[in-house]
């Protein structure tokens, strides 16, 4: 009994930020609800929009957090990249959509809604768009879940959409202008790195290795007990249908969520290298 009490007293609470999107609530369900043995760690969930998490990471407000790979490019001096819990893959990239039949050239100088300037989606658009010279003033930041409605109401000319929006945009009467993931895959032959889990370097290498192992176990638990996290996922899924939730998880949670792997490492290095060369992120030594 005394050993249990001592363990509780000595338990370390870590803040863990992630989005309310189905892939994140699926990944972290077992960790947050202690369906796996978290040893002397307790995790406090902070559920926020991805761009808000990016900004919080810039201020080093969270011990651990899911963020965009774009944001990680600005944070390599404070945080290390964990190998588990990320979002990489193929056929899962951000889309540019519009109400009318625009080409990317025709969108030059027009208003394009984006889900945040630190999102990987915006980084990919910048990398793609170097040939088209869209003016920075043409980009309008807004929460990702409001973009499709803004495009449908013609408050903006086009929108850069992420997450489950790729499944639902046709219901808003919108059309695809560009699939940035498809462009990336054809240009590089690599999976597209979208989001990652980072941990403060100040926690120490040994602690971060243990945390990474726990996140992997959490993903494995969710895979083996697919229906168990359903209530938790639905609670935070912004009234998405079961079909969209399942499609979202199937697309964004995969083997790369267990471990980034060699292809994933190459993809991340390529993305950050291109961003450095374009002057979008500062040059820094790549680190895990």
HELIX and SHEET records of a PDB file:
HELIX    1   1 UNK A    2  UNK A    9  1                                   8    
HELIX    2   2 UNK A   22  UNK A   32  1                                  11    
HELIX    3   3 UNK A   50  UNK A   58  1                                   9    
HELIX    4   4 UNK A   69  UNK A   72  1                                   4    
HELIX    5   5 UNK A  105  UNK A  107  5                                   3    
HELIX    6   6 UNK A  120  UNK A  129  1                                  10    
HELIX    7   7 UNK A  136  UNK A  138  5                                   3    
HELIX    8   8 UNK A  144  UNK A  152  1                                   9    
HELIX    9   9 UNK A  165  UNK A  168  1                                   4    
HELIX   10  10 UNK A  169  UNK A  172  5                                   4    
HELIX   11  11 UNK A  180  UNK A  188  1                                   9    
HELIX   12  12 UNK A  201  UNK A  203  5                                   3    
HELIX   13  13 UNK A  205  UNK A  224  1                                  20    
HELIX   14  14 UNK A  230  UNK A  235  1                                   6    
HELIX   15  15 UNK A  242  UNK A  252  1                                  11    
HELIX   16  16 UNK A  255  UNK A  258  1                                   4    
HELIX   17  17 UNK A  261  UNK A  277  1                                  17    
SHEET    1   A 5 UNK A  41  UNK A  47  0                                        
SHEET    2   A 5 UNK A  12  UNK A  18  1                                        
SHEET    3   A 5 UNK A  64  UNK A  68  1                                        
SHEET    4   A 5 UNK A 192  UNK A 200 -1                                        
SHEET    5   A 5 UNK A  79  UNK A  81 -1                                        
SHEET    1   B 5 UNK A  41  UNK A  47  0                                        
SHEET    2   B 5 UNK A  12  UNK A  18  1                                        
SHEET    3   B 5 UNK A  64  UNK A  68  1                                        
SHEET    4   B 5 UNK A 192  UNK A 200 -1                                        
SHEET    5   B 5 UNK A  87  UNK A  89 -1                                        
SHEET    1   C 5 UNK A 139  UNK A 141  0                                        
SHEET    2   C 5 UNK A 112  UNK A 114  1                                        
SHEET    3   C 5 UNK A 158  UNK A 161  1                                        
SHEET    4   C 5 UNK A  95  UNK A  98 -1                                        
SHEET    5   C 5 UNK A 175  UNK A 179 -1                                        
END                                                                             
